[in-house]
Amino acid sequence: MFNERAVCQAIIDAACELRWPAQRLKIQVLDDSTDRITRELVDDKLMEWLEHGFDIEVLRRTNRAGYKAGALKEGLQRLQDFDFVAIFDADFKPDSDFLIKTIPHLMLNLHLGFVQTRWTFTNADESYLTKAQEISLNYHCKCEQYAHFSSGTFFNFNGTAGVWRVHTIMNVGGWNSRTTVEDMDLSLRAFLAGWKGVYLRDVTCLNELPASFFAYRKQQHRWTCGPVQLWRKAAVDIWASSLPLFSKMDLIICYFGIRKFATHWVSAGFFCGLVPLSVFTPEVSVPLWALVHIPVLVTLTTAAFTPRGWIHCIHFVLFENAMGLVRLGAVIAVSLMLDDASPDATVSGLHTVLT
């Protein structure tokens, strides 16, 4: 966690309330906070649970090298004797039966490297901004992630609300800070090494959406930069892997090249360029099916994964168009290697470690 005084105690409570044999449970708080009040709140809650007999520790670093990946890497060094590690960002709140619903999948299938659960949201109705985020993330969680998992193609760990096999992390080289998406990086290396993941759409974990446009913009910039960074740095590894040729092409061209790179150019160019030109410049003509029918169909399909999401389609499109420019800027920054993707705002997580 990093200076998150509003939620730092709640996530520690949620982790300690997880149902699992106490002698086989260790809580590790990765606290990179520089804010004095946040650190005091964490320490107070830590002492409270220590008095109840819990095995809980806080890990603080002298510098934030590697940001979230660096904190996870340092925390993992103390977990060599454990089999599984559950990871939660500070703004998440797992149910008490989270481990009971996830760990058995890893215990029964030794080929599984990780388990990912579906996100749900505590503040989706707070504003039009959070509602737009809910629509986008519900589509990602309920459609994209589950479709990739069901088809047997690559899908990534979302960075939180999931459980990893410690041996898998060590086997593929541990956490790496070369990109802003250390979760996708680790998932990709595990996939290339033959490990499998399972997506549990019926197991959910609550979290809080960014409530300010500034925080949302920084998040989207980071989430867009990371996959493009990873595409550039891991393409050779993908090609050199033992995956079938079709799987290699699917990953390099479809997953990264189209979905994570070209989509942002097409979306921003169409909605922020071609559509305004067709409205204000008579010489530019766009067929009705391309200007209206397809965008409406895509929007309604995306909103269908959120109850009554169609009601919020208009402001969802407006926010997505605004983010289209942010995402395009992120893609350009990474393409030109401007290093404008600093993970400075990345939130370090909290581990619940199990034997």
C-alpha positions as CSV (number, residue, x, y, z in Angstrom):
1,M,0.0,0.0,0.0
2,F,1.1,3.6,-0.6
3,N,-0.3,6.4,1.5
4,E,-3.9,5.0,1.5
5,R,-5.0,6.0,5.0
6,A,-8.7,5.6,4.2
7,V,-8.5,1.8,3.5
8,C,-5.2,0.6,5.1
9,Q,-6.8,-0.7,8.2
10,A,-9.9,-2.3,6.5
11,I,-7.7,-4.5,4.2
12,I,-5.7,-5.7,7.2
13,D,-8.9,-6.6,9.0
14,A,-10.3,-8.4,6.0
15,A,-7.0,-10.4,5.6
16,C,-7.0,-11.4,9.2
17,E,-10.6,-12.5,9.1
18,L,-10.0,-15.0,6.3
19,R,-11.0,-18.5,7.3
20,W,-8.0,-20.7,7.3
21,P,-6.1,-22.6,10.1
22,A,-4.3,-19.9,12.0
23,Q,-1.1,-21.9,12.4
24,R,-0.9,-22.1,8.5
25,L,-1.6,-18.5,7.8
26,K,0.8,-15.6,7.6
27,I,-0.2,-12.0,6.8
28,Q,2.4,-9.8,5.2
29,V,1.7,-6.0,4.8
30,L,3.8,-4.4,2.1
31,D,3.7,-0.8,3.2
32,D,5.6,1.7,1.0
33,S,3.8,4.7,2.6
34,T,5.7,7.9,3.2
35,D,2.7,9.4,5.0
36,R,3.2,9.4,8.8
37,I,-0.4,9.0,9.6
38,T,-0.9,6.0,7.2
39,R,2.2,4.3,8.8
40,E,0.8,4.8,12.3
41,L,-2.6,3.5,11.3
42,V,-1.0,0.4,9.9
43,D,1.1,-0.1,13.0
44,D,-1.9,0.3,15.3
45,K,-3.9,-2.3,13.4
46,L,-0.8,-4.6,13.3
47,M,-0.5,-4.5,17.1
48,E,-4.2,-5.2,17.5
49,W,-4.0,-8.4,15.5
50,L,-0.7,-9.5,17.0
51,E,-2.4,-9.3,20.4
52,H,-5.0,-11.8,19.0
53,G,-2.2,-14.2,18.2
54,F,-2.0,-13.7,14.4
55,D,1.3,-14.2,12.5
56,I,1.4,-10.8,10.8
57,E,4.2,-8.5,9.8
58,V,4.7,-5.2,8.0
59,L,7.5,-4.9,5.5
60,R,8.8,-1.4,4.8
61,R,11.6,-0.6,2.3
62,T,14.2,2.2,2.5
63,N,13.4,3.0,-1.2
64,R,10.6,2.2,-3.6
65,A,12.8,0.6,-6.3
66,G,10.6,-1.4,-8.7
67,Y,7.4,0.0,-7.0
68,K,4.8,-2.7,-6.6
69,A,6.9,-5.4,-8.3
70,G,9.9,-4.5,-6.1
71,A,7.8,-4.7,-2.9
72,L,6.3,-8.1,-4.0
73,K,9.7,-9.4,-4.9
74,E,11.2,-8.4,-1.5
75,G,8.2,-9.9,0.3
76,L,8.5,-13.1,-1.6
77,Q,12.0,-13.6,-0.4
78,R,10.6,-14.2,3.1
79,L,8.1,-16.8,1.9
80,Q,10.2,-19.7,0.8
81,D,8.6,-22.1,3.2
82,F,5.0,-21.4,2.0
83,D,3.1,-23.0,-0.9
84,F,0.6,-20.3,-1.8
85,V,0.3,-16.5,-1.7
86,A,-2.9,-14.6,-2.0
87,I,-2.5,-11.0,-3.1
88,F,-4.9,-8.0,-2.4
89,D,-4.4,-4.4,-3.2
90,A,-5.2,-2.0,-0.3
91,D,-8.6,-1.0,-1.7
92,F,-9.9,-4.6,-2.0
93,K,-12.0,-6.4,0.6
94,P,-12.2,-10.2,0.2
95,D,-14.9,-12.3,1.8
96,S,-13.9,-14.5,4.8
97,D,-14.3,-17.6,2.6
98,F,-12.1,-16.4,-0.2
99,L,-9.3,-18.9,0.5
100,I,-11.7,-21.8,0.9
101,K,-13.1,-21.1,-2.5
102,T,-9.7,-20.6,-4.3
103,I,-7.0,-22.7,-2.7
104,P,-8.6,-26.1,-3.4
105,H,-8.2,-25.5,-7.2
106,L,-4.4,-25.2,-6.8
107,M,-4.2,-28.2,-4.4
108,L,-6.1,-30.5,-6.7
109,N,-4.4,-29.5,-10.0
110,L,-0.6,-29.3,-9.8
111,H,-0.4,-27.8,-13.3
112,L,-2.2,-24.6,-12.1
113,G,0.0,-21.6,-11.4
114,F,-2.6,-19.1,-10.2
115,V,-6.3,-18.5,-9.6
116,Q,-8.0,-15.2,-10.5
117,T,-11.4,-14.2,-9.1
118,R,-13.8,-11.6,-10.5
119,W,-13.9,-8.0,-9.3
120,T,-17.0,-6.3,-8.0
121,F,-17.3,-2.7,-6.9
122,T,-18.4,-0.9,-3.7
123,N,-18.8,2.5,-5.2
124,A,-20.1,2.0,-8.7
125,D,-23.1,4.2,-8.1
126,E,-21.1,7.1,-6.6
127,S,-20.9,9.1,-9.9
128,Y,-21.1,8.9,-13.6
129,L,-17.4,8.3,-13.7
130,T,-17.5,5.2,-11.4
131,K,-20.5,3.9,-13.3
132,A,-18.6,4.2,-16.6
133,Q,-15.7,2.3,-15.0
134,E,-18.0,-0.4,-13.8
135,I,-19.3,-1.0,-17.3
136,S,-15.8,-1.2,-18.7
137,L,-14.5,-3.5,-16.0
138,N,-17.5,-5.7,-16.0
139,Y,-17.0,-6.3,-19.7
140,H,-13.3,-7.1,-19.0
141,C,-14.0,-9.4,-16.1
142,K,-17.2,-11.2,-17.3
143,C,-16.5,-11.4,-21.0
144,E,-12.8,-10.9,-22.0
145,Q,-11.1,-12.7,-19.1
146,Y,-13.6,-15.6,-19.0
147,A,-13.6,-16.0,-22.8
148,H,-9.8,-16.2,-22.9
149,F,-9.8,-18.7,-20.0
150,S,-12.6,-20.9,-21.5
151,S,-10.8,-21.0,-24.9
152,G,-7.5,-22.0,-23.4
153,T,-5.7,-19.0,-24.6
154,F,-3.6,-16.6,-22.6
155,F,-5.3,-14.5,-19.9
156,N,-3.5,-12.5,-17.2
157,F,-3.6,-12.3,-13.5
158,N,-5.2,-9.0,-12.7
159,G,-2.7,-8.1,-10.0
160,T,-5.0,-8.5,-7.0
161,A,-7.8,-10.7,-5.7
162,G,-6.1,-13.9,-6.7
163,V,-3.8,-16.7,-5.4
164,W,-0.4,-17.8,-6.8
165,R,1.5,-21.0,-6.3
166,V,4.8,-19.8,-4.8
167,H,6.8,-22.4,-6.8
168,T,5.3,-21.1,-10.0
169,I,6.5,-17.6,-9.3
170,M,10.0,-18.8,-8.4
171,N,10.0,-21.2,-11.4
172,V,9.5,-18.4,-14.0
173,G,11.9,-15.9,-12.4
174,G,9.9,-14.0,-9.8
175,W,8.4,-10.6,-9.9
176,N,9.9,-8.3,-12.6
177,S,9.7,-4.4,-12.6
178,R,10.6,-4.0,-16.3
179,T,7.0,-2.8,-17.1
180,T,4.1,-1.2,-15.3
181,V,2.1,-4.4,-15.5
182,E,4.1,-6.8,-13.4
183,D,1.0,-9.0,-13.0
184,M,0.7,-9.5,-16.8
185,D,4.4,-10.0,-17.1
186,L,4.4,-12.8,-14.6
187,S,1.3,-14.3,-16.1
188,L,2.9,-14.3,-19.5
189,R,6.1,-15.9,-18.4
190,A,4.1,-18.6,-16.5
191,F,2.0,-19.3,-19.6
192,L,5.1,-19.6,-21.8
193,A,6.6,-22.0,-19.2
194,G,3.5,-24.3,-19.5
195,W,1.7,-23.2,-16.3
196,K,-2.1,-22.8,-16.4
197,G,-4.4,-20.4,-14.7
198,V,-8.1,-20.6,-13.7
199,Y,-10.6,-17.8,-13.8
200,L,-13.4,-18.1,-11.2
201,R,-16.2,-15.9,-12.4
202,D,-18.5,-17.0,-9.6
203,V,-16.0,-16.0,-6.8
204,T,-15.9,-12.3,-6.4
205,C,-13.9,-9.7,-4.4
206,L,-15.1,-6.2,-3.6
207,N,-12.9,-3.2,-4.5
208,E,-13.2,0.6,-4.7
209,L,-13.1,2.3,-8.0
210,P,-11.1,5.6,-8.5
211,A,-13.5,8.3,-7.7
212,S,-11.6,11.2,-9.2
213,F,-10.9,11.8,-12.9
214,F,-7.3,12.5,-12.2
215,A,-6.8,9.1,-10.5
216,Y,-8.7,7.4,-13.2
217,R,-6.6,9.0,-15.9
218,K,-3.3,8.0,-14.3
219,Q,-4.6,4.5,-13.9
220,Q,-5.6,4.2,-17.5
221,H,-2.3,5.7,-18.7
222,R,-0.5,3.1,-16.7
223,W,-2.7,0.2,-17.8
224,T,-2.2,1.1,-21.4
225,C,1.5,1.7,-21.3
226,G,2.3,-1.6,-19.6
227,P,1.0,-4.1,-22.2
228,V,2.8,-2.2,-25.0
229,Q,6.0,-2.3,-22.9
230,L,5.6,-6.0,-22.4
231,W,4.8,-6.6,-26.1
232,R,8.1,-4.9,-27.0
233,K,10.2,-6.7,-24.4
234,A,8.6,-10.2,-24.5
235,A,7.9,-10.7,-28.2
236,V,11.2,-12.5,-28.8
237,D,10.5,-14.8,-25.8
238,I,7.1,-15.6,-27.1
239,W,8.5,-16.5,-30.5
240,A,11.3,-18.6,-29.0
241,S,8.9,-20.5,-26.7
242,S,7.6,-24.0,-27.3
243,L,4.0,-22.8,-28.0
244,P,2.4,-23.9,-31.3
245,L,2.8,-21.5,-34.1
246,F,-0.8,-20.5,-34.0
247,S,-0.6,-19.6,-30.3
248,K,2.5,-17.5,-30.9
249,M,0.8,-15.6,-33.7
250,D,-2.3,-15.2,-31.6
251,L,-0.3,-13.7,-28.7
252,I,2.0,-11.4,-30.7
253,I,-0.4,-10.2,-33.3
254,C,-4.0,-10.5,-31.9
255,Y,-3.6,-10.2,-28.2
256,F,-0.8,-7.5,-28.0
257,G,-0.6,-6.1,-31.5
258,I,-4.3,-5.6,-32.2
259,R,-6.0,-5.6,-28.7
260,K,-3.3,-3.7,-26.7
261,F,-1.8,-1.5,-29.4
262,A,-3.8,-0.9,-32.6
263,T,-7.1,-0.7,-30.9
264,H,-6.2,2.6,-29.3
265,W,-5.1,4.1,-32.6
266,V,-8.3,3.1,-34.3
267,S,-10.6,4.1,-31.4
268,A,-9.1,7.5,-30.9
269,G,-8.8,8.1,-34.7
270,F,-12.4,7.2,-35.3
271,F,-14.2,8.8,-32.4
272,C,-12.0,11.8,-31.8
273,G,-11.0,12.4,-35.4
274,L,-13.2,11.0,-38.2
275,V,-16.6,11.4,-36.5
276,P,-16.1,15.1,-35.7
277,L,-14.8,15.7,-39.2
278,S,-17.9,14.0,-40.7
279,V,-20.2,16.2,-38.6
280,F,-18.5,19.5,-39.3
281,T,-16.9,18.9,-42.7
282,P,-19.5,18.0,-45.5
283,E,-16.7,16.7,-47.7
284,V,-16.0,13.9,-45.3
285,S,-18.6,11.2,-45.5
286,V,-18.8,8.1,-43.3
287,P,-21.4,5.3,-44.1
288,L,-24.3,5.2,-41.6
289,W,-23.5,1.6,-40.6
290,A,-19.9,2.6,-39.7
291,L,-20.9,5.9,-38.0
292,V,-23.9,4.7,-36.0
293,H,-24.8,1.1,-36.3
294,I,-21.5,-0.6,-35.3
295,P,-20.6,1.9,-32.5
296,V,-24.1,1.5,-31.0
297,L,-23.9,-2.3,-31.2
298,V,-20.4,-2.4,-29.6
299,T,-21.5,0.0,-26.8
300,L,-24.7,-2.0,-26.1
301,T,-22.8,-5.3,-26.1
302,T,-20.3,-3.9,-23.6
303,A,-23.0,-2.5,-21.4
304,A,-24.9,-5.7,-21.4
305,F,-22.6,-7.2,-18.8
306,T,-23.7,-4.6,-16.2
307,P,-27.2,-4.7,-14.9
308,R,-29.1,-1.7,-16.4
309,G,-25.9,-0.7,-18.0
310,W,-27.7,0.5,-21.2
311,I,-29.1,3.4,-19.2
312,H,-25.6,4.8,-18.8
313,C,-24.4,4.2,-22.4
314,I,-24.1,7.9,-23.3
315,H,-21.9,9.0,-20.6
316,F,-19.9,5.7,-20.8
317,V,-19.1,6.6,-24.4
318,L,-18.2,10.2,-23.5
319,F,-15.7,9.0,-20.8
320,E,-14.3,6.3,-23.1
321,N,-13.7,8.9,-25.8
322,A,-11.9,11.1,-23.3
323,M,-9.8,8.2,-22.2
324,G,-9.1,7.3,-25.8
325,L,-6.8,10.3,-26.1
326,V,-5.1,9.4,-22.8
327,R,-4.6,5.8,-24.0
328,L,-3.3,7.0,-27.4
329,G,-0.9,9.3,-25.7
330,A,0.3,6.4,-23.5
331,V,0.9,4.2,-26.6
332,I,2.8,7.0,-28.4
333,A,5.0,7.6,-25.3
334,V,5.9,3.9,-25.0
335,S,6.4,3.6,-28.8
336,L,8.8,6.5,-28.7
337,M,10.4,5.1,-25.6
338,L,9.8,8.3,-23.7
339,D,9.5,6.4,-20.4
340,D,6.3,8.3,-19.7
341,A,4.8,5.2,-17.9
342,S,6.3,5.5,-14.5
343,P,4.5,3.2,-12.1
344,D,4.6,5.9,-9.5
345,A,0.9,5.6,-8.7
346,T,1.0,1.8,-8.6
347,V,-0.5,0.5,-5.3
348,S,1.6,-2.1,-3.6
349,G,-0.4,-5.1,-2.3
350,L,-1.0,-7.0,0.9
351,H,-0.1,-10.8,1.0
352,T,-2.0,-13.5,2.7
353,V,0.4,-16.3,2.6
354,L,-0.5,-20.0,3.1
355,T,1.4,-23.2,3.5
